[in-house]
Amino acid sequence: MPEVTIKYQNSKTLKALKALSEFLDFTFAKSSPKEKAGYIYINGVPVIPGDKSIDISDMGEIISRNRMDAKKLRQSWQRNK
C-alpha cells in the first residue's frame, strides 16, 4: 500500500483529515519515525544524544588557538548541500 506523509501545523487539519478518511478510505499510521530508537528528529535528521563521559577540555584549546568565535565555528560546521 502506498504511503504519504502529511505535515501540518494546525490541529484542525488533523480533524479534517480524520473526517475525510471515512469517505476516502485511507488510514493513519500509529507510529511515527520520530519514535524510532528514542531519537529526536530535526528536519528528518536524527539527533543522537552525546556521551557525557567524553573529556572535551582539549576542544577549548583548539578553538582558542585558532581564534574561532561562535559565528566562525557554526559556519565551519555547516553541511554542504
KETINU-789224 format. One record per residue (C-alpha): residue number from 1; x, y, z. Coordinates in nm, 4 decimals, decimal comma. Layout:
<recs>
<rec><num>NUM</num><east>X</east><north>Y</north><up>Z</up></rec>
...
</recs>
This chain:
<recs>
<rec><num>1</num><east>0,0000</east><north>0,0000</north><up>0,0000</up></rec>
<rec><num>2</num><east>0,1454</east><north>0,3442</north><up>-0,0894</up></rec>
<rec><num>3</num><east>0,2189</east><north>0,5810</north><up>0,1979</up></rec>
<rec><num>4</num><east>0,2065</east><north>0,9593</north><up>0,2199</up></rec>
<rec><num>5</num><east>0,3462</east><north>1,1843</north><up>0,4907</up></rec>
<rec><num>6</num><east>0,1486</east><north>1,4999</north><up>0,5628</up></rec>
<rec><num>7</num><east>0,2971</east><north>1,7736</north><up>0,7782</up></rec>
<rec><num>8</num><east>0,0606</east><north>2,0207</north><up>0,9381</up></rec>
<rec><num>9</num><east>0,0740</east><north>2,2965</north><up>1,1988</up></rec>
<rec><num>10</num><east>-0,2904</east><north>2,3372</north><up>1,2940</up></rec>
<rec><num>11</num><east>-0,4690</east><north>2,0655</north><up>1,4918</up></rec>
<rec><num>12</num><east>-0,7860</east><north>2,1366</north><up>1,2924</up></rec>
<rec><num>13</num><east>-0,6104</east><north>1,9919</north><up>0,9890</up></rec>
<rec><num>14</num><east>-0,5829</east><north>1,6541</north><up>1,1614</up></rec>
<rec><num>15</num><east>-0,9526</east><north>1,6605</north><up>1,2488</up></rec>
<rec><num>16</num><east>-1,0390</east><north>1,7384</north><up>0,8857</up></rec>
<rec><num>17</num><east>-0,8152</east><north>1,4559</north><up>0,7618</up></rec>
<rec><num>18</num><east>-0,9778</east><north>1,2093</north><up>1,0014</up></rec>
<rec><num>19</num><east>-1,3208</east><north>1,3116</north><up>0,8726</up></rec>
<rec><num>20</num><east>-1,2035</east><north>1,2677</north><up>0,5121</up></rec>
<rec><num>21</num><east>-1,0578</east><north>0,9271</north><up>0,5908</up></rec>
<rec><num>22</num><east>-1,4061</east><north>0,7879</north><up>0,6491</up></rec>
<rec><num>23</num><east>-1,5160</east><north>0,8853</north><up>0,2983</up></rec>
<rec><num>24</num><east>-1,1929</east><north>0,8292</north><up>0,1037</up></rec>
<rec><num>25</num><east>-1,0950</east><north>0,5014</north><up>0,2704</up></rec>
<rec><num>26</num><east>-0,7453</east><north>0,5767</north><up>0,3996</up></rec>
<rec><num>27</num><east>-0,5903</east><north>0,5071</north><up>0,7379</up></rec>
<rec><num>28</num><east>-0,3435</east><north>0,6696</north><up>0,9747</up></rec>
<rec><num>29</num><east>-0,0199</east><north>0,5007</north><up>1,0793</up></rec>
<rec><num>30</num><east>0,0142</east><north>0,4512</north><up>1,4525</up></rec>
<rec><num>31</num><east>0,3895</east><north>0,5016</north><up>1,4802</up></rec>
<rec><num>32</num><east>0,5931</east><north>0,7913</north><up>1,3517</up></rec>
<rec><num>33</num><east>0,9623</east><north>0,7959</north><up>1,2532</up></rec>
<rec><num>34</num><east>1,0306</east><north>1,0286</north><up>1,5469</up></rec>
<rec><num>35</num><east>0,9608</east><north>0,7453</north><up>1,7890</up></rec>
<rec><num>36</num><east>1,2212</east><north>0,5083</north><up>1,6450</up></rec>
<rec><num>37</num><east>1,5171</east><north>0,4360</north><up>1,8716</up></rec>
<rec><num>38</num><east>1,4308</east><north>0,7258</north><up>2,1043</up></rec>
<rec><num>39</num><east>1,5982</east><north>0,9866</north><up>1,8826</up></rec>
<rec><num>40</num><east>1,4749</east><north>1,3385</north><up>1,8320</up></rec>
<rec><num>41</num><east>1,4395</east><north>1,4328</north><up>1,4649</up></rec>
<rec><num>42</num><east>1,5029</east><north>1,7828</north><up>1,3296</up></rec>
<rec><num>43</num><east>1,4116</east><north>1,8244</north><up>0,9619</up></rec>
<rec><num>44</num><east>1,4286</east><north>1,4477</north><up>0,9192</up></rec>
<rec><num>45</num><east>1,7781</east><north>1,4187</north><up>1,0663</up></rec>
<rec><num>46</num><east>1,8128</east><north>1,2163</north><up>1,3886</up></rec>
<rec><num>47</num><east>1,9827</east><north>1,3957</north><up>1,6765</up></rec>
<rec><num>48</num><east>2,1798</east><north>1,1379</north><up>1,8716</up></rec>
<rec><num>49</num><east>2,2417</east><north>1,2239</north><up>2,2377</up></rec>
<rec><num>50</num><east>2,6064</east><north>1,2877</north><up>2,3199</up></rec>
<rec><num>51</num><east>2,8164</east><north>1,0859</north><up>2,5616</up></rec>
<rec><num>52</num><east>2,8565</east><north>1,2857</north><up>2,8840</up></rec>
<rec><num>53</num><east>3,1694</east><north>1,0978</north><up>2,9849</up></rec>
<rec><num>54</num><east>3,3810</east><north>1,2398</north><up>2,6997</up></rec>
<rec><num>55</num><east>3,6523</east><north>1,4841</north><up>2,8074</up></rec>
<rec><num>56</num><east>3,6168</east><north>1,7973</north><up>2,5926</up></rec>
<rec><num>57</num><east>3,8787</east><north>2,0080</north><up>2,7681</up></rec>
<rec><num>58</num><east>4,1108</east><north>1,9827</north><up>2,4663</up></rec>
<rec><num>59</num><east>3,8451</east><north>2,1366</north><up>2,2424</up></rec>
<rec><num>60</num><east>3,8717</east><north>2,4705</north><up>2,4244</up></rec>
<rec><num>61</num><east>4,2420</east><north>2,4877</north><up>2,3458</up></rec>
<rec><num>62</num><east>4,1854</east><north>2,4073</north><up>1,9772</up></rec>
<rec><num>63</num><east>3,9135</east><north>2,6695</north><up>1,9435</up></rec>
<rec><num>64</num><east>4,1095</east><north>2,9416</north><up>2,1239</up></rec>
<rec><num>65</num><east>4,4315</east><north>2,8611</north><up>1,9350</up></rec>
<rec><num>66</num><east>4,2534</east><north>2,9091</north><up>1,6013</up></rec>
<rec><num>67</num><east>4,0771</east><north>3,2218</north><up>1,7318</up></rec>
<rec><num>68</num><east>3,7345</east><north>3,0848</north><up>1,6472</up></rec>
<rec><num>69</num><east>3,4270</east><north>3,2651</north><up>1,7684</up></rec>
<rec><num>70</num><east>3,0770</east><north>3,1144</north><up>1,7686</up></rec>
<rec><num>71</num><east>2,9922</east><north>3,2527</north><up>1,4230</up></rec>
<rec><num>72</num><east>3,3045</east><north>3,1070</north><up>1,2608</up></rec>
<rec><num>73</num><east>3,2502</east><north>2,7742</north><up>1,4359</up></rec>
<rec><num>74</num><east>2,8901</east><north>2,7498</north><up>1,3078</up></rec>
<rec><num>75</num><east>2,9998</east><north>2,8340</north><up>0,9534</up></rec>
<rec><num>76</num><east>3,2702</east><north>2,5684</north><up>0,9568</up></rec>
<rec><num>77</num><east>3,0244</east><north>2,3013</north><up>1,0745</up></rec>
<rec><num>78</num><east>2,7615</east><north>2,3714</north><up>0,8066</up></rec>
<rec><num>79</num><east>2,6817</east><north>2,0831</north><up>0,5750</up></rec>
<rec><num>80</num><east>2,7261</east><north>2,1371</north><up>0,2034</up></rec>
<rec><num>81</num><east>2,4132</east><north>2,0503</north><up>0,0102</up></rec>
</recs>
